[in-house]
Amino acid sequence: MALLKHSATVTRYTGAGPNGIFINDSSDETNFGYRIYKIVAWNIAKSGDSQKTYWIMANTFSSNWGMSGYLRIAVDDPIIEGYYGYKPI
């Protein structure tokens, strides 16, 4: 489980970023509280010589949000406030 800051940027997430990975808007200062997401998997997106490790998380909204109810987010994204039951490497 992961705790994420819920902002307007999160609300608008549609999976449209590169590889469907969430792109945080650092200028977005909205804070609708925090939500717990269930970490269901991880993967590595490769682009040329670079790569980005990301979580695949299930949300608590509905399957109408994000990528059919899922979020892809970089493991080091600053909106992740903490983990429960898992300590990332």
PDB file of N, CA, C and O in Angstrom:
ATOM      1  N   MET A   1       0.845  -1.171   0.000  1.00  0.00           N
ATOM      2  CA  MET A   1       0.000   0.000   0.000  1.00  0.00           C
ATOM      3  C   MET A   1       0.893   1.238   0.000  1.00  0.00           C
ATOM      4  O   MET A   1       1.982   1.245   0.575  1.00  0.00           O
ATOM      5  N   ALA A   2       0.406   2.267  -0.653  1.00  0.00           N
ATOM      6  CA  ALA A   2       1.130   3.529  -0.686  1.00  0.00           C
ATOM      7  C   ALA A   2       0.152   4.665  -0.416  1.00  0.00           C
ATOM      8  O   ALA A   2      -1.008   4.610  -0.823  1.00  0.00           O
ATOM      9  N   LEU A   3       0.627   5.680   0.264  1.00  0.00           N
ATOM     10  CA  LEU A   3      -0.166   6.864   0.564  1.00  0.00           C
ATOM     11  C   LEU A   3       0.255   7.957  -0.408  1.00  0.00           C
ATOM     12  O   LEU A   3       1.431   8.316  -0.468  1.00  0.00           O
ATOM     13  N   LEU A   4      -0.699   8.488  -1.169  1.00  0.00           N
ATOM     14  CA  LEU A   4      -0.420   9.530  -2.148  1.00  0.00           C
ATOM     15  C   LEU A   4      -1.191  10.787  -1.829  1.00  0.00           C
ATOM     16  O   LEU A   4      -2.344  10.738  -1.400  1.00  0.00           O
ATOM     17  N   LYS A   5      -0.530  11.932  -2.049  1.00  0.00           N
ATOM     18  CA  LYS A   5      -1.212  13.217  -1.946  1.00  0.00           C
ATOM     19  C   LYS A   5      -2.189  13.306  -3.113  1.00  0.00           C
ATOM     20  O   LYS A   5      -1.796  13.147  -4.269  1.00  0.00           O
ATOM     21  N   HIS A   6      -3.453  13.557  -2.815  1.00  0.00           N
ATOM     22  CA  HIS A   6      -4.479  13.636  -3.851  1.00  0.00           C
ATOM     23  C   HIS A   6      -4.623  15.091  -4.281  1.00  0.00           C
ATOM     24  O   HIS A   6      -5.042  15.944  -3.498  1.00  0.00           O
ATOM     25  N   SER A   7      -4.270  15.361  -5.538  1.00  0.00           N
ATOM     26  CA  SER A   7      -4.311  16.726  -6.065  1.00  0.00           C
ATOM     27  C   SER A   7      -5.160  16.765  -7.333  1.00  0.00           C
ATOM     28  O   SER A   7      -5.652  15.736  -7.796  1.00  0.00           O
ATOM     29  N   ALA A   8      -5.323  17.956  -7.884  1.00  0.00           N
ATOM     30  CA  ALA A   8      -6.059  18.097  -9.142  1.00  0.00           C
ATOM     31  C   ALA A   8      -5.343  17.352 -10.263  1.00  0.00           C
ATOM     32  O   ALA A   8      -5.992  16.797 -11.150  1.00  0.00           O
ATOM     33  N   THR A   9      -4.023  17.334 -10.233  1.00  0.00           N
ATOM     34  CA  THR A   9      -3.256  16.607 -11.252  1.00  0.00           C
ATOM     35  C   THR A   9      -3.557  15.123 -11.194  1.00  0.00           C
ATOM     36  O   THR A   9      -3.683  14.481 -12.237  1.00  0.00           O
ATOM     37  N   VAL A  10      -3.674  14.564 -10.001  1.00  0.00           N
ATOM     38  CA  VAL A  10      -4.018  13.148  -9.850  1.00  0.00           C
ATOM     39  C   VAL A  10      -5.432  12.909 -10.374  1.00  0.00           C
ATOM     40  O   VAL A  10      -5.685  11.917 -11.057  1.00  0.00           O
ATOM     41  N   THR A  11      -6.346  13.814 -10.053  1.00  0.00           N
ATOM     42  CA  THR A  11      -7.729  13.678 -10.497  1.00  0.00           C
ATOM     43  C   THR A  11      -7.826  13.630 -12.019  1.00  0.00           C
ATOM     44  O   THR A  11      -8.667  12.914 -12.564  1.00  0.00           O
ATOM     45  N   ARG A  12      -6.973  14.385 -12.707  1.00  0.00           N
ATOM     46  CA  ARG A  12      -7.005  14.447 -14.174  1.00  0.00           C
ATOM     47  C   ARG A  12      -6.241  13.315 -14.848  1.00  0.00           C
ATOM     48  O   ARG A  12      -6.272  13.224 -16.075  1.00  0.00           O
ATOM     49  N   TYR A  13      -5.569  12.464 -14.117  1.00  0.00           N
ATOM     50  CA  TYR A  13      -4.748  11.407 -14.716  1.00  0.00           C
ATOM     51  C   TYR A  13      -5.577  10.493 -15.617  1.00  0.00           C
ATOM     52  O   TYR A  13      -6.612   9.967 -15.208  1.00  0.00           O
ATOM     53  N   THR A  14      -5.103  10.315 -16.844  1.00  0.00           N
ATOM     54  CA  THR A  14      -5.783   9.445 -17.808  1.00  0.00           C
ATOM     55  C   THR A  14      -4.855   8.378 -18.375  1.00  0.00           C
ATOM     56  O   THR A  14      -5.276   7.558 -19.191  1.00  0.00           O
ATOM     57  N   GLY A  15      -3.588   8.386 -17.945  1.00  0.00           N
ATOM     58  CA  GLY A  15      -2.635   7.435 -18.492  1.00  0.00           C
ATOM     59  C   GLY A  15      -2.063   7.886 -19.817  1.00  0.00           C
ATOM     60  O   GLY A  15      -1.481   7.085 -20.549  1.00  0.00           O
ATOM     61  N   ALA A  16      -2.223   9.182 -20.140  1.00  0.00           N
ATOM     62  CA  ALA A  16      -1.810   9.682 -21.445  1.00  0.00           C
ATOM     63  C   ALA A  16      -0.326  10.052 -21.531  1.00  0.00           C
ATOM     64  O   ALA A  16       0.159  10.364 -22.619  1.00  0.00           O
ATOM     65  N   GLY A  17       0.403  10.025 -20.411  1.00  0.00           N
ATOM     66  CA  GLY A  17       1.818  10.372 -20.434  1.00  0.00           C
ATOM     67  C   GLY A  17       2.647   9.297 -21.116  1.00  0.00           C
ATOM     68  O   GLY A  17       2.117   8.253 -21.495  1.00  0.00           O
ATOM     69  N   PRO A  18       3.942   9.541 -21.276  1.00  0.00           N
ATOM     70  CA  PRO A  18       4.810   8.522 -21.874  1.00  0.00           C
ATOM     71  C   PRO A  18       4.719   7.208 -21.096  1.00  0.00           C
ATOM     72  O   PRO A  18       4.887   7.198 -19.876  1.00  0.00           O
ATOM     73  N   ASN A  19       4.458   6.118 -21.782  1.00  0.00           N
ATOM     74  CA  ASN A  19       4.283   4.801 -21.173  1.00  0.00           C
ATOM     75  C   ASN A  19       3.142   4.762 -20.161  1.00  0.00           C
ATOM     76  O   ASN A  19       3.053   3.823 -19.371  1.00  0.00           O
ATOM     77  N   GLY A  20       2.275   5.762 -20.172  1.00  0.00           N
ATOM     78  CA  GLY A  20       1.158   5.819 -19.241  1.00  0.00           C
ATOM     79  C   GLY A  20       1.562   6.210 -17.832  1.00  0.00           C
ATOM     80  O   GLY A  20       0.743   6.147 -16.915  1.00  0.00           O
ATOM     81  N   ILE A  21       2.814   6.612 -17.643  1.00  0.00           N
ATOM     82  CA  ILE A  21       3.313   6.950 -16.306  1.00  0.00           C
ATOM     83  C   ILE A  21       2.849   8.353 -15.918  1.00  0.00           C
ATOM     84  O   ILE A  21       2.973   9.300 -16.695  1.00  0.00           O
ATOM     85  N   PHE A  22       2.316   8.468 -14.707  1.00  0.00           N
ATOM     86  CA  PHE A  22       1.828   9.727 -14.157  1.00  0.00           C
ATOM     87  C   PHE A  22       2.937  10.773 -14.174  1.00  0.00           C
ATOM     88  O   PHE A  22       4.076  10.492 -13.800  1.00  0.00           O
ATOM     89  N   ILE A  23       2.591  11.985 -14.614  1.00  0.00           N
ATOM     90  CA  ILE A  23       3.530  13.101 -14.597  1.00  0.00           C
ATOM     91  C   ILE A  23       2.972  14.144 -13.639  1.00  0.00           C
ATOM     92  O   ILE A  23       1.922  14.736 -13.890  1.00  0.00           O
ATOM     93  N   ASN A  24       3.678  14.360 -12.551  1.00  0.00           N
ATOM     94  CA  ASN A  24       3.233  15.301 -11.536  1.00  0.00           C
ATOM     95  C   ASN A  24       3.456  16.733 -12.007  1.00  0.00           C
ATOM     96  O   ASN A  24       4.484  17.039 -12.611  1.00  0.00           O
ATOM     97  N   ASP A  25       2.502  17.600 -11.733  1.00  0.00           N
ATOM     98  CA  ASP A  25       2.630  19.024 -12.011  1.00  0.00           C
ATOM     99  C   ASP A  25       3.102  19.676 -10.718  1.00  0.00           C
ATOM    100  O   ASP A  25       2.312  19.870  -9.794  1.00  0.00           O
ATOM    101  N   SER A  26       4.382  20.014 -10.649  1.00  0.00           N
ATOM    102  CA  SER A  26       4.944  20.547  -9.400  1.00  0.00           C
ATOM    103  C   SER A  26       4.341  21.898  -9.016  1.00  0.00           C
ATOM    104  O   SER A  26       4.463  22.314  -7.864  1.00  0.00           O
ATOM    105  N   SER A  27       3.697  22.589  -9.952  1.00  0.00           N
ATOM    106  CA  SER A  27       3.065  23.869  -9.618  1.00  0.00           C
ATOM    107  C   SER A  27       1.649  23.687  -9.062  1.00  0.00           C
ATOM    108  O   SER A  27       1.042  24.652  -8.599  1.00  0.00           O
ATOM    109  N   ASP A  28       1.120  22.465  -9.103  1.00  0.00           N
ATOM    110  CA  ASP A  28      -0.226  22.175  -8.593  1.00  0.00           C
ATOM    111  C   ASP A  28      -0.170  22.118  -7.066  1.00  0.00           C
ATOM    112  O   ASP A  28       0.381  21.180  -6.489  1.00  0.00           O
ATOM    113  N   GLU A  29      -0.743  23.126  -6.429  1.00  0.00           N
ATOM    114  CA  GLU A  29      -0.708  23.199  -4.966  1.00  0.00           C
ATOM    115  C   GLU A  29      -2.001  22.717  -4.323  1.00  0.00           C
ATOM    116  O   GLU A  29      -2.168  22.840  -3.109  1.00  0.00           O
ATOM    117  N   THR A  30      -2.920  22.167  -5.121  1.00  0.00           N
ATOM    118  CA  THR A  30      -4.164  21.664  -4.539  1.00  0.00           C
ATOM    119  C   THR A  30      -3.866  20.442  -3.683  1.00  0.00           C
ATOM    120  O   THR A  30      -2.959  19.664  -3.976  1.00  0.00           O
ATOM    121  N   ASN A  31      -4.631  20.293  -2.641  1.00  0.00           N
ATOM    122  CA  ASN A  31      -4.479  19.129  -1.775  1.00  0.00           C
ATOM    123  C   ASN A  31      -5.867  18.735  -1.299  1.00  0.00           C
ATOM    124  O   ASN A  31      -6.465  19.401  -0.454  1.00  0.00           O
ATOM    125  N   PHE A  32      -6.372  17.633  -1.861  1.00  0.00           N
ATOM    126  CA  PHE A  32      -7.684  17.130  -1.488  1.00  0.00           C
ATOM    127  C   PHE A  32      -7.561  16.053  -0.410  1.00  0.00           C
ATOM    128  O   PHE A  32      -8.478  15.258  -0.203  1.00  0.00           O
ATOM    129  N   GLY A  33      -6.424  16.040   0.268  1.00  0.00           N
ATOM    130  CA  GLY A  33      -6.192  15.027   1.283  1.00  0.00           C
ATOM    131  C   GLY A  33      -5.279  13.939   0.740  1.00  0.00           C
ATOM    132  O   GLY A  33      -4.518  14.165  -0.201  1.00  0.00           O
ATOM    133  N   TYR A  34      -5.362  12.776   1.332  1.00  0.00           N
ATOM    134  CA  TYR A  34      -4.488  11.670   0.943  1.00  0.00           C
ATOM    135  C   TYR A  34      -5.326  10.434   0.695  1.00  0.00           C
ATOM    136  O   TYR A  34      -6.379  10.248   1.305  1.00  0.00           O
ATOM    137  N   ARG A  35      -4.852   9.596  -0.201  1.00  0.00           N
ATOM    138  CA  ARG A  35      -5.534   8.342  -0.523  1.00  0.00           C
ATOM    139  C   ARG A  35      -4.536   7.207  -0.481  1.00  0.00           C
ATOM    140  O   ARG A  35      -3.352   7.373  -0.774  1.00  0.00           O
ATOM    141  N   ILE A  36      -5.049   6.052  -0.108  1.00  0.00           N
ATOM    142  CA  ILE A  36      -4.238   4.837  -0.101  1.00  0.00           C
ATOM    143  C   ILE A  36      -4.461   4.114  -1.428  1.00  0.00           C
ATOM    144  O   ILE A  36      -5.598   3.950  -1.871  1.00  0.00           O
ATOM    145  N   TYR A  37      -3.384   3.692  -2.046  1.00  0.00           N
ATOM    146  CA  TYR A  37      -3.435   2.919  -3.281  1.00  0.00           C
ATOM    147  C   TYR A  37      -2.802   1.561  -3.020  1.00  0.00           C
ATOM    148  O   TYR A  37      -1.837   1.445  -2.264  1.00  0.00           O
ATOM    149  N   LYS A  38      -3.346   0.559  -3.641  1.00  0.00           N
ATOM    150  CA  LYS A  38      -2.816  -0.793  -3.504  1.00  0.00           C
ATOM    151  C   LYS A  38      -1.775  -1.011  -4.600  1.00  0.00           C
ATOM    152  O   LYS A  38      -2.079  -0.899  -5.788  1.00  0.00           O
ATOM    153  N   ILE A  39      -0.549  -1.321  -4.194  1.00  0.00           N
ATOM    154  CA  ILE A  39       0.504  -1.624  -5.165  1.00  0.00           C
ATOM    155  C   ILE A  39       0.277  -3.046  -5.656  1.00  0.00           C
ATOM    156  O   ILE A  39       0.293  -3.989  -4.865  1.00  0.00           O
ATOM    157  N   VAL A  40       0.064  -3.202  -6.960  1.00  0.00           N
ATOM    158  CA  VAL A  40      -0.214  -4.527  -7.505  1.00  0.00           C
ATOM    159  C   VAL A  40       0.940  -5.076  -8.327  1.00  0.00           C
ATOM    160  O   VAL A  40       1.021  -6.287  -8.528  1.00  0.00           O
ATOM    161  N   ALA A  41       1.838  -4.217  -8.809  1.00  0.00           N
ATOM    162  CA  ALA A  41       2.972  -4.683  -9.613  1.00  0.00           C
ATOM    163  C   ALA A  41       3.947  -3.536  -9.814  1.00  0.00           C
ATOM    164  O   ALA A  41       3.673  -2.396  -9.439  1.00  0.00           O
ATOM    165  N   TRP A  42       5.068  -3.849 -10.402  1.00  0.00           N
ATOM    166  CA  TRP A  42       6.025  -2.831 -10.815  1.00  0.00           C
ATOM    167  C   TRP A  42       6.572  -3.243 -12.176  1.00  0.00           C
ATOM    168  O   TRP A  42       6.454  -4.397 -12.589  1.00  0.00           O
ATOM    169  N   ASN A  43       7.172  -2.274 -12.863  1.00  0.00           N
ATOM    170  CA  ASN A  43       7.743  -2.556 -14.167  1.00  0.00           C
ATOM    171  C   ASN A  43       8.806  -1.513 -14.463  1.00  0.00           C
ATOM    172  O   ASN A  43       8.974  -0.556 -13.706  1.00  0.00           O
ATOM    173  N   ILE A  44       9.513  -1.695 -15.550  1.00  0.00           N
ATOM    174  CA  ILE A  44      10.525  -0.743 -15.987  1.00  0.00           C
ATOM    175  C   ILE A  44      10.183  -0.306 -17.403  1.00  0.00           C
ATOM    176  O   ILE A  44      10.047  -1.132 -18.306  1.00  0.00           O
ATOM    177  N   ALA A  45      10.047   0.999 -17.584  1.00  0.00           N
ATOM    178  CA  ALA A  45       9.810   1.556 -18.912  1.00  0.00           C
ATOM    179  C   ALA A  45      11.148   1.992 -19.475  1.00  0.00           C
ATOM    180  O   ALA A  45      11.889   2.732 -18.828  1.00  0.00           O
ATOM    181  N   LYS A  46      11.455   1.540 -20.667  1.00  0.00           N
ATOM    182  CA  LYS A  46      12.724   1.895 -21.304  1.00  0.00           C
ATOM    183  C   LYS A  46      12.460   2.860 -22.447  1.00  0.00           C
ATOM    184  O   LYS A  46      11.532   2.685 -23.236  1.00  0.00           O
ATOM    185  N   SER A  47      13.302   3.885 -22.512  1.00  0.00           N
ATOM    186  CA  SER A  47      13.225   4.868 -23.576  1.00  0.00           C
ATOM    187  C   SER A  47      14.651   5.210 -23.991  1.00  0.00           C
ATOM    188  O   SER A  47      15.339   5.962 -23.300  1.00  0.00           O
ATOM    189  N   GLY A  48      15.089   4.668 -25.099  1.00  0.00           N
ATOM    190  CA  GLY A  48      16.468   4.879 -25.524  1.00  0.00           C
ATOM    191  C   GLY A  48      17.428   4.267 -24.518  1.00  0.00           C
ATOM    192  O   GLY A  48      17.337   3.080 -24.204  1.00  0.00           O
ATOM    193  N   ASP A  49      18.345   5.077 -24.017  1.00  0.00           N
ATOM    194  CA  ASP A  49      19.321   4.599 -23.036  1.00  0.00           C
ATOM    195  C   ASP A  49      18.844   4.750 -21.599  1.00  0.00           C
ATOM    196  O   ASP A  49      19.506   4.272 -20.678  1.00  0.00           O
ATOM    197  N   SER A  50      17.713   5.401 -21.392  1.00  0.00           N
ATOM    198  CA  SER A  50      17.235   5.608 -20.022  1.00  0.00           C
ATOM    199  C   SER A  50      16.098   4.648 -19.698  1.00  0.00           C
ATOM    200  O   SER A  50      15.459   4.078 -20.582  1.00  0.00           O
ATOM    201  N   GLN A  51      15.876   4.493 -18.419  1.00  0.00           N
ATOM    202  CA  GLN A  51      14.765   3.660 -17.962  1.00  0.00           C
ATOM    203  C   GLN A  51      14.177   4.238 -16.689  1.00  0.00           C
ATOM    204  O   GLN A  51      14.859   4.933 -15.936  1.00  0.00           O
ATOM    205  N   LYS A  52      12.901   3.944 -16.456  1.00  0.00           N
ATOM    206  CA  LYS A  52      12.204   4.443 -15.271  1.00  0.00           C
ATOM    207  C   LYS A  52      11.436   3.292 -14.651  1.00  0.00           C
ATOM    208  O   LYS A  52      10.636   2.633 -15.315  1.00  0.00           O
ATOM    209  N   THR A  53      11.686   3.060 -13.379  1.00  0.00           N
ATOM    210  CA  THR A  53      10.960   2.026 -12.645  1.00  0.00           C
ATOM    211  C   THR A  53       9.682   2.654 -12.105  1.00  0.00           C
ATOM    212  O   THR A  53       9.701   3.750 -11.544  1.00  0.00           O
ATOM    213  N   TYR A  54       8.568   1.942 -12.283  1.00  0.00           N
ATOM    214  CA  TYR A  54       7.295   2.492 -11.834  1.00  0.00           C
ATOM    215  C   TYR A  54       6.432   1.422 -11.182  1.00  0.00           C
ATOM    216  O   TYR A  54       6.563   0.228 -11.450  1.00  0.00           O
ATOM    217  N   TRP A  55       5.544   1.901 -10.313  1.00  0.00           N
ATOM    218  CA  TRP A  55       4.539   1.044  -9.682  1.00  0.00           C
ATOM    219  C   TRP A  55       3.298   1.019 -10.551  1.00  0.00           C
ATOM    220  O   TRP A  55       3.014   1.986 -11.257  1.00  0.00           O
ATOM    221  N   ILE A  56       2.567  -0.059 -10.509  1.00  0.00           N
ATOM    222  CA  ILE A  56       1.214  -0.120 -11.032  1.00  0.00           C
ATOM    223  C   ILE A  56       0.338  -0.246  -9.798  1.00  0.00           C
ATOM    224  O   ILE A  56       0.477  -1.189  -9.019  1.00  0.00           O
ATOM    225  N   MET A  57      -0.570   0.714  -9.625  1.00  0.00           N
ATOM    226  CA  MET A  57      -1.388   0.763  -8.411  1.00  0.00           C
ATOM    227  C   MET A  57      -2.871   0.744  -8.756  1.00  0.00           C
ATOM    228  O   MET A  57      -3.294   1.304  -9.768  1.00  0.00           O
ATOM    229  N   ALA A  58      -3.649   0.095  -7.905  1.00  0.00           N
ATOM    230  CA  ALA A  58      -5.104   0.123  -8.020  1.00  0.00           C
ATOM    231  C   ALA A  58      -5.607   1.274  -7.160  1.00  0.00           C
ATOM    232  O   ALA A  58      -5.110   1.490  -6.054  1.00  0.00           O
ATOM    233  N   ASN A  59      -6.587   2.010  -7.661  1.00  0.00           N
ATOM    234  CA  ASN A  59      -7.098   3.158  -6.915  1.00  0.00           C
ATOM    235  C   ASN A  59      -8.380   2.820  -6.162  1.00  0.00           C
ATOM    236  O   ASN A  59      -8.880   1.697  -6.215  1.00  0.00           O
ATOM    237  N   THR A  60      -8.891   3.817  -5.468  1.00  0.00           N
ATOM    238  CA  THR A  60     -10.138   3.639  -4.724  1.00  0.00           C
ATOM    239  C   THR A  60     -11.274   4.439  -5.331  1.00  0.00           C
ATOM    240  O   THR A  60     -12.331   4.574  -4.715  1.00  0.00           O
ATOM    241  N   PHE A  61     -11.073   4.977  -6.542  1.00  0.00           N
ATOM    242  CA  PHE A  61     -12.125   5.771  -7.189  1.00  0.00           C
ATOM    243  C   PHE A  61     -13.107   4.845  -7.881  1.00  0.00           C
ATOM    244  O   PHE A  61     -14.167   4.528  -7.341  1.00  0.00           O
ATOM    245  N   SER A  62     -12.750   4.421  -9.065  1.00  0.00           N
ATOM    246  CA  SER A  62     -13.566   3.498  -9.845  1.00  0.00           C
ATOM    247  C   SER A  62     -12.770   3.120 -11.086  1.00  0.00           C
ATOM    248  O   SER A  62     -11.680   3.645 -11.316  1.00  0.00           O
ATOM    249  N   SER A  63     -13.303   2.232 -11.862  1.00  0.00           N
ATOM    250  CA  SER A  63     -12.613   1.840 -13.093  1.00  0.00           C
ATOM    251  C   SER A  63     -12.749   2.910 -14.173  1.00  0.00           C
ATOM    252  O   SER A  63     -12.163   2.776 -15.247  1.00  0.00           O
ATOM    253  N   ASN A  64     -13.507   3.964 -13.907  1.00  0.00           N
ATOM    254  CA  ASN A  64     -13.649   5.068 -14.865  1.00  0.00           C
ATOM    255  C   ASN A  64     -12.512   6.077 -14.759  1.00  0.00           C
ATOM    256  O   ASN A  64     -12.437   6.999 -15.570  1.00  0.00           O
ATOM    257  N   TRP A  65     -11.635   5.924 -13.785  1.00  0.00           N
ATOM    258  CA  TRP A  65     -10.536   6.856 -13.563  1.00  0.00           C
ATOM    259  C   TRP A  65      -9.235   6.236 -14.034  1.00  0.00           C
ATOM    260  O   TRP A  65      -9.082   5.015 -13.995  1.00  0.00           O
ATOM    261  N   GLY A  66      -8.302   7.053 -14.476  1.00  0.00           N
ATOM    262  CA  GLY A  66      -6.968   6.579 -14.836  1.00  0.00           C
ATOM    263  C   GLY A  66      -6.990   5.598 -15.984  1.00  0.00           C
ATOM    264  O   GLY A  66      -7.687   5.797 -16.979  1.00  0.00           O
ATOM    265  N   MET A  67      -6.219   4.537 -15.836  1.00  0.00           N
ATOM    266  CA  MET A  67      -6.140   3.491 -16.853  1.00  0.00           C
ATOM    267  C   MET A  67      -7.011   2.333 -16.398  1.00  0.00           C
ATOM    268  O   MET A  67      -6.516   1.335 -15.873  1.00  0.00           O
ATOM    269  N   SER A  68      -8.308   2.478 -16.605  1.00  0.00           N
ATOM    270  CA  SER A  68      -9.299   1.484 -16.168  1.00  0.00           C
ATOM    271  C   SER A  68      -9.185   1.188 -14.678  1.00  0.00           C
ATOM    272  O   SER A  68      -9.302   0.040 -14.249  1.00  0.00           O
ATOM    273  N   GLY A  69      -8.954   2.249 -13.890  1.00  0.00           N
ATOM    274  CA  GLY A  69      -8.884   2.114 -12.439  1.00  0.00           C
ATOM    275  C   GLY A  69      -7.475   1.936 -11.899  1.00  0.00           C
ATOM    276  O   GLY A  69      -7.303   1.729 -10.698  1.00  0.00           O
ATOM    277  N   TYR A  70      -6.467   2.011 -12.751  1.00  0.00           N
ATOM    278  CA  TYR A  70      -5.081   1.824 -12.327  1.00  0.00           C
ATOM    279  C   TYR A  70      -4.248   3.062 -12.624  1.00  0.00           C
ATOM    280  O   TYR A  70      -4.579   3.868 -13.494  1.00  0.00           O
ATOM    281  N   LEU A  71      -3.173   3.185 -11.885  1.00  0.00           N
ATOM    282  CA  LEU A  71      -2.239   4.295 -11.997  1.00  0.00           C
ATOM    283  C   LEU A  71      -0.839   3.734 -12.172  1.00  0.00           C
ATOM    284  O   LEU A  71      -0.456   2.795 -11.474  1.00  0.00           O
ATOM    285  N   ARG A  72      -0.084   4.290 -13.083  1.00  0.00           N
ATOM    286  CA  ARG A  72       1.346   3.984 -13.197  1.00  0.00           C
ATOM    287  C   ARG A  72       2.072   5.215 -12.690  1.00  0.00           C
ATOM    288  O   ARG A  72       1.818   6.328 -13.151  1.00  0.00           O
ATOM    289  N   ILE A  73       2.978   5.015 -11.741  1.00  0.00           N
ATOM    290  CA  ILE A  73       3.673   6.152 -11.124  1.00  0.00           C
ATOM    291  C   ILE A  73       5.113   5.762 -10.812  1.00  0.00           C
ATOM    292  O   ILE A  73       5.368   4.660 -10.326  1.00  0.00           O
ATOM    293  N   ALA A  74       6.049   6.656 -11.089  1.00  0.00           N
ATOM    294  CA  ALA A  74       7.463   6.400 -10.808  1.00  0.00           C
ATOM    295  C   ALA A  74       7.644   6.111  -9.319  1.00  0.00           C
ATOM    296  O   ALA A  74       7.020   6.753  -8.474  1.00  0.00           O
ATOM    297  N   VAL A  75       8.501   5.141  -9.004  1.00  0.00           N
ATOM    298  CA  VAL A  75       8.680   4.757  -7.597  1.00  0.00           C
ATOM    299  C   VAL A  75       9.228   5.904  -6.752  1.00  0.00           C
ATOM    300  O   VAL A  75       9.076   5.892  -5.530  1.00  0.00           O
ATOM    301  N   ASP A  76       9.858   6.885  -7.375  1.00  0.00           N
ATOM    302  CA  ASP A  76      10.428   8.002  -6.622  1.00  0.00           C
ATOM    303  C   ASP A  76       9.623   9.294  -6.761  1.00  0.00           C
ATOM    304  O   ASP A  76      10.135  10.373  -6.463  1.00  0.00           O
ATOM    305  N   ASP A  77       8.377   9.197  -7.206  1.00  0.00           N
ATOM    306  CA  ASP A  77       7.552  10.397  -7.372  1.00  0.00           C
ATOM    307  C   ASP A  77       7.313  11.045  -6.010  1.00  0.00           C
ATOM    308  O   ASP A  77       6.963  10.349  -5.057  1.00  0.00           O
ATOM    309  N   PRO A  78       7.495  12.371  -5.898  1.00  0.00           N
ATOM    310  CA  PRO A  78       7.366  13.032  -4.596  1.00  0.00           C
ATOM    311  C   PRO A  78       5.957  13.059  -4.006  1.00  0.00           C
ATOM    312  O   PRO A  78       5.811  13.370  -2.824  1.00  0.00           O
ATOM    313  N   ILE A  79       4.906  12.745  -4.785  1.00  0.00           N
ATOM    314  CA  ILE A  79       3.570  12.739  -4.172  1.00  0.00           C
ATOM    315  C   ILE A  79       3.320  11.473  -3.361  1.00  0.00           C
ATOM    316  O   ILE A  79       2.320  11.383  -2.650  1.00  0.00           O
ATOM    317  N   ILE A  80       4.220  10.494  -3.461  1.00  0.00           N
ATOM    318  CA  ILE A  80       4.099   9.300  -2.625  1.00  0.00           C
ATOM    319  C   ILE A  80       4.608   9.675  -1.240  1.00  0.00           C
ATOM    320  O   ILE A  80       5.795   9.940  -1.051  1.00  0.00           O
ATOM    321  N   GLU A  81       3.700   9.694  -0.281  1.00  0.00           N
ATOM    322  CA  GLU A  81       4.033  10.151   1.070  1.00  0.00           C
ATOM    323  C   GLU A  81       4.573   9.037   1.962  1.00  0.00           C
ATOM    324  O   GLU A  81       5.272   9.315   2.936  1.00  0.00           O
ATOM    325  N   GLY A  82       4.266   7.800   1.650  1.00  0.00           N
ATOM    326  CA  GLY A  82       4.754   6.716   2.488  1.00  0.00           C
ATOM    327  C   GLY A  82       4.222   5.377   2.018  1.00  0.00           C
ATOM    328  O   GLY A  82       3.313   5.301   1.191  1.00  0.00           O
ATOM    329  N   TYR A  83       4.807   4.327   2.560  1.00  0.00           N
ATOM    330  CA  TYR A  83       4.436   2.956   2.223  1.00  0.00           C
ATOM    331  C   TYR A  83       4.009   2.219   3.489  1.00  0.00           C
ATOM    332  O   TYR A  83       4.466   2.523   4.591  1.00  0.00           O
ATOM    333  N   TYR A  84       3.120   1.242   3.303  1.00  0.00           N
ATOM    334  CA  TYR A  84       2.650   0.440   4.425  1.00  0.00           C
ATOM    335  C   TYR A  84       2.783  -1.021   4.052  1.00  0.00           C
ATOM    336  O   TYR A  84       2.239  -1.447   3.034  1.00  0.00           O
ATOM    337  N   GLY A  85       3.476  -1.779   4.832  1.00  0.00           N
ATOM    338  CA  GLY A  85       3.639  -3.202   4.577  1.00  0.00           C
ATOM    339  C   GLY A  85       4.731  -3.506   3.585  1.00  0.00           C
ATOM    340  O   GLY A  85       4.915  -4.666   3.216  1.00  0.00           O
ATOM    341  N   TYR A  86       5.477  -2.486   3.134  1.00  0.00           N
ATOM    342  CA  TYR A  86       6.544  -2.693   2.173  1.00  0.00           C
ATOM    343  C   TYR A  86       7.539  -1.569   2.308  1.00  0.00           C
ATOM    344  O   TYR A  86       7.153  -0.414   2.490  1.00  0.00           O
ATOM    345  N   LYS A  87       8.802  -1.885   2.223  1.00  0.00           N
ATOM    346  CA  LYS A  87       9.835  -0.859   2.242  1.00  0.00           C
ATOM    347  C   LYS A  87      10.579  -0.930   0.916  1.00  0.00           C
ATOM    348  O   LYS A  87      11.260  -1.919   0.645  1.00  0.00           O
ATOM    349  N   PRO A  88      10.459   0.117   0.072  1.00  0.00           N
ATOM    350  CA  PRO A  88      11.130   0.068  -1.226  1.00  0.00           C
ATOM    351  C   PRO A  88      12.639   0.044  -1.076  1.00  0.00           C
ATOM    352  O   PRO A  88      13.192   0.559  -0.104  1.00  0.00           O
ATOM    353  N   ILE A  89      13.286  -0.555  -2.040  1.00  0.00           N
ATOM    354  CA  ILE A  89      14.761  -0.673  -2.007  1.00  0.00           C
ATOM    355  C   ILE A  89      15.383   0.666  -2.271  1.00  0.00           C
ATOM    356  O   ILE A  89      16.609   0.785  -2.287  1.00  0.00           O
TER     357      ILE A  89
END
